[in-house]
Amino acid sequence: MVKKLLSLSLFVLISYSTYAGGYRVSMQGNKQLAMGHTGVAVVNGAETLFFNPAASVFLKDTWSFSAGVSYLVADIKFENKTYNWKEESKNPGTPMYAYAAYKPNDWISVGLAIYTPFGSKVDWEHAWEGGHLVNNIDLKSFYIQPTIAIKVNERFSFAGGPIFVSGSVSFNRNVSRSLTNQEGEFTNVTVKSHDVTAWGWTAGYLLNVTDHLRIGMNYRSEIKMSAKNGSAIFNNVPSYAESIFKDGKITAELPLPAELSVGASYEVGKWLFAFDYNRVFWKVYDALTIDFVDSPAIGKSVNPRNYKDSSVYRLGAQYTVNEQWSVRAGWYYDQSPVQDGYFAPETPRNDSRAYTGGFTYKFKNGIGIDVAANFMNFSSVENSYDYYQEDGNNVSFGGVYKSAVTSGSIGISYSF
């Protein structure tokens, strides 16, 4: 039982693809966020370093900079009418980004991207009915991505570079549905892991089919995160169970999915239209193995996830009013990778639709203020996690989940 309980946690702890506040929220550039987070075939500033670094070599200026921050609130509501359970978790987050691109000449561009695509909180009431699966999570992660882009000719460019990931996390859950200490407090465990690092890579190309039509592709590799110095701290342990629940070291390795993005953009007059398709290869999450090094009574455990590959469809548009003002709008549909029976409250995630908008105001000195807003609505779903084990039997926990994310973002861009 303990093996199944604790192994589930590290999926959330060290995964860079864990969702902010229980969600995967795309906020890696305010201009592109306002356009439905499209950008694989868009040349629209230093934000191209994230969406497709091959586009950076087509930027007009020698230096291009972009930085921004978002404030989001993820609202999760849970209800089980059979047992009259109702819970709600509202969790803030502040993802950020900073990009710099340099073109020493017309055929090469180098860039550095720093961003925090996943990092926020899920905090349920400590005594809620799903505490044996999760009480709270606090995840922080930073990505550092240097890239180089080469222009073959005026029609074609390609780019690539490594990705370095560093993160830390704290996670708490009850160790069972019923185990308490003498005071009636649930026995729980806090798992912490700091300085978890990994390497991956990205590559892409951009094709200017005509002066108005562009097609692009970007690929991010699978990344293997290794937690070698994590710790497990048990709280409210009854005296008779102290030999089982021992504080100590944990290790684990988790493969993170690759992602393929393709897109097209079309520019006519003052209008720019874009479409992106993202395929995320979640199928690598068939199970998670974790080794409780200092707790031989628990030992090594395996927890099934059985995720499936999923797709995201994005649409965006930009209208340039004049030299100072540009306005944008977008929409995207994001499929859930979670299959029936594997729906856990760590990442209560279903298919979602997002509505985005924003604008840029550019001052005469060339500095632009980029503003974006995003509302993401997740389809209401009734589902459960069926692989929690107690006394050798699978026990289900489920109900109806209703979720939404609201965010506002502000940034600054400059080029010369």
N, C-alpha and C positions, 0 to 999 in steps of 0.2 A: 504493500500500500504506500509506504513512505517513498519508495523509488518513483512510483508513478506521480505522486504529488509534487515532489521537488524537481523532477526533471522537466516538467512543463514550464517551470519558471524561466529557465535560462534562454528559452526561445525568445522571450521578450527582452531579456537583459542585454544580450550582446549582438542582436540583429540590427544592422544599419537600416534594414527595410521595415522595421517595426514602425507603427503608425504613431504620429504625434497625437497624444490624447486618445489613443485607440484608433487612429486613422492614418492613412498615408496622404498627407496634404502637400500639394505641389506649390512651392513658393520660392523658386530659385531665380527670380527676376521680375520686377514690378511691371516693366513694359510687356513682357511675355505672359505674365500671370493675367494681366488685364485682357489679353487676347486668348483666353482659354488655356494658357500655359503652352501654346504652340511656339515653335522656334527652330525646328530642325532645318528649315529652308528659309529662314529669315535673317537678314543682315540688318540689325537694329541696335547696334552698340556692343559694349563689352560683355553683355549677357550671353552672347553667342558662345563664349567659352564653356558654358555649361551645356547648352542645347546642342551645339555642333561646332566644335572649335575650328573646323575647316572653313566656316564662314568668316572667321576673324581676319583672314588675309584679304577679304574684300571690303573691310572697313576703310573709309576715305582718309582718316587722319592717322598721324604717326602714333599718337598715344590716345587710348580710350580707357575710361574708368567708369565703374558703376558699383554702387553699394546701396544696401537697403535693409530694412527690418520690418517684420510683420508682427501684429498682435492678434492672436486667434483665441477663440473660446470654443472648445469642443464640448457639446452637451449630449450626454448619453442617458437615456431613460430605459429602465428595465421593469418589467411587470410579469408576474406569474399569477393569473387569476385563480387558478386551482387552489393555491395556498395563500392568496391575498398578499403576495410580496410586491412591494413597490420600492424602487431605489432610483436615485438620480446622481450623476457625477458631472460637475462642470469643471473643466480643466483649462487653464490658460497656457499659452505658449508664445515664445518670441523667436521664431526662426530668422536667420539673417544671411546675408551674402555679401561678398566683396570680390570684384573682378578687375584685372588690369591687363590690357593688351598693348603690345609694342610692335610697330612695323618699321624696322630699320631700312627697308627698301620695299619695292612694289611686289616682290615675289615670296616674301617670308614674313611670318608673324609669330611671336612668342607670347604666351600668356600665363597668368596664374589665377586660379579660381579657388576661393575659400567659401564654404557654405555649410549650413547646418540643416539639411533637409528633414531630419527626423530627431525630435527632441522635445518632449513635453511630459505631461503627467496624466495618469489615471488614478483617481483617489476615491474609492468607495468607502462607505461607512465601515468602521473597523469591525463591527459586529453584524455585518449584513450576511444574508443567507448564502452568498457565494464566496465567503471568505476562505473556504478551503481551496478555491481556485486562484483568487487574487484579492488582496486588500488595497495595495497601492504600488505604483511604479513611478520612478523618476529617472528618465533617460536623457543623456546629453551626448552629442556626437559632433565631431568636426571633420570635414573633408578638405583635403588640400590636393589640388590637381594642376600641375604644370603641363603645358601643352605646346606643341610647335605645329604650325600650319604652312604648307607649301602650295603656291599657285603654279600649276603646270602651264596654264595659259589663261586667257580671259574667260574661258568657259568652265574650267575644272580646277578644283583644289582638293587636297586631302590633308588630314591632321591626325594627331594621336599624342598619347602621353600616359604617364602612370597616375594612379589614384592612391593616396595615402589616407587611411581612415583611423581616427583615434576617438575612443569613447569611454564613458563611465556610466554606471547605473546602480540604482538601489531598488530592491524589490521585496515586498513583504506579503506573506500568505499564512493562513492557518495550516497546520500539518495534517489535520483531519477535520471531519465534521463534528466530532464530539469530544476530542481530547482536551481536557482543561487541567489547570493546577488546583491546589486545595481551595483557592479563593474563587474558583469558577471562571477564571480567565482562560480564553482559548490559548493553547500552545501554538506559537507561530514562529516562523523563521524569516529572517532578513538576509537576503543574499546580495552581496556587494561585489562589484568588479570594477577596478579602475585601470586606466591606461591599457585598455584592450585595443590592439592595433592590427592592421592588415593592409595588404597591397592588392591593387587590381590595375586595370588599364582601360583606356577608352580610345576609340578610333572612329573616324567618319570621313565623309566626302561631301562636296557640294558641286552640283552641276547646274550651270546657267544655260538652260535649254534655249532661251531667247533672251532678249533684253528685258522681258517682263516676267518670264516663267523660270522658277528655280525648283530643283528637286534635291533633297538631301537625305543622308543616312547617318546615324550615329549608333555605336554599339558600346555598351559598358559590360565588362567581363564579370563572370562569377567571382565572388570574393569569399575567401575562407577566413572567418574570424576565430581566433583561438584565445580562450580565456585560461591563462596558466596560473594566475595568482588570485583567483577569486576567493571569497570567504563566505561561510555560512554561519550565522549567529542565531541560536535558538533562544526563545523567550517563553517564560511561563511554563517551563517543563516540570511536570510532577516528578518527585524524587525517584519513583520506581522506573521512570523512563530515561533517566539521565545517561545511562550506559548506551542508549540507542541514539539519542539526539545530542551529538557532541559538536561543539563549535570547531571549525577547522577549515582546511583548504579544499577548494573544488577546482576541477579543470574540465574543459569541454572544447569541442571544435564544431563549428557550424558553417555549412556552405550557404552562401547568399546568392540569390538568383541573378543571372545575367539579364540584360534588357536591350532589346533592339527597337530603335525608333526610326521611322521613315516619315518624310513629310514633303509637302509642296507649298509654294507660295506664288501668288500672282499679283502683280502691281499694275494698276491702270489709273492714270491720272493721279488724283490725291488719295486713292484707295489702295490698301494692301490687304489681301485675303490669304489665310493660311489654314492648312489642314495637317495634322499629325496623327500618326498611328503608333502606339507603343505596345510591344509585346513583352510581357514580363514572365520569365521562365521559372515560375514558382514551384514547379514539380520537384525540384531538388529537395524540398522540405518533406521528405517522406517520414523522417523520424529525427529525434534529437537524442544524442547520447551524452551523459554527464557522469563524471566520476567524483564521488565524495571521498577524497583521498584520506581524510582523517576520521572518517566514520565507516569502518568496515561493516557494520551492521546494515548500513544502507548500500554501500558499494557503488557499482556501476549500474546505471539505469537507462532505459530507452523509452521514449514517449512518442507515440504516433501523432503525426500532423496531417499527412496525406493531402497536401495542398495541390492545386491544379494550376496550370498556366492560365494567365488572364490577359485581357486586352484593355486599352484605353483609347477612346476616339475623341479627338480634339478639333474644335473649330474656332477661328478668331478673325477679327477684322480691325483695321486701323484707318482712321481718316485724318489726314493732315489739313487742319483748318487754315493755318498760315505758318510763318516762321516761328511763332511762339507756341502755338497750341496744336496738340495732337490728341485725339480721343480714341478710345479702344473699347471693344466688347468681345466676349467669347463664351463658350460653353464646352463642357466635356462630359463624357460618360465613362465611368471607371468600373470595370467588372471586379467582383470579389473573387479571390483565389480560394476561399474557405468552402469546403464541401459540407453537405449535411452530416450532422453528427459530430463535427469537429469545431463547433461554434463556441468559443470560450470568451469569457468577459475580459481577458487581457487585451484582446483586439476584437471588440464586438463590431464586426465589419461586414457590410453587405454592399450590393451594387449601389452606386451613387451617381448623382448628376450635380454638376457644379455650374454656377452662373457667375460670370466675372465681368468687370468693367473698370475703367480708369482713364487717366489722362496724363500728359506731360506738359508742363509749362517751361519753356526755355527762355532764360534771361538773355539780354543782349551780349553779356560777357561769355556766353556759351554754356553756362551751367544750367542743367535741367532738373526740375523737381518731378519725380515720377510717383504717381499715386495710383493705388489699385485697391479693389474690394472684391471679396469672394464669398459666396454662400454655397455651401455644399450640403445637399440633402441626401441622406441615406435611406433607401427603401426600408420600410418597416418589415421586420422579419421575425418569425417565430421559429426558433431553432434551439439546439442543445449541444453540450459537449458530453459524449457518451462513453468516454474512456478513462474516467476517474475510477480507480479501483479501491474497494473497501472490503475487507474480509474475503478476498479472492473473487469478488464479483464486480462487474462494471455498474457504476451508478451514474445516472444521467442528471445533469443540472441544466435547466433551460427555461425559456419564457419568451416574451416579446421584447425586442430591442428596437428603440427609435432613437436615431442619432442625427446630429447636424453639426456643422462647423461654420462659424462666421468669423471673418477676418478683415482687417484693414491694414494696408501696407503703405509705407512712404520710403522714398529713396532719392538718391542724387546721382546724376550722370554728367560726365564732362569729357570732352575730347579736343585735341588740338594738334 
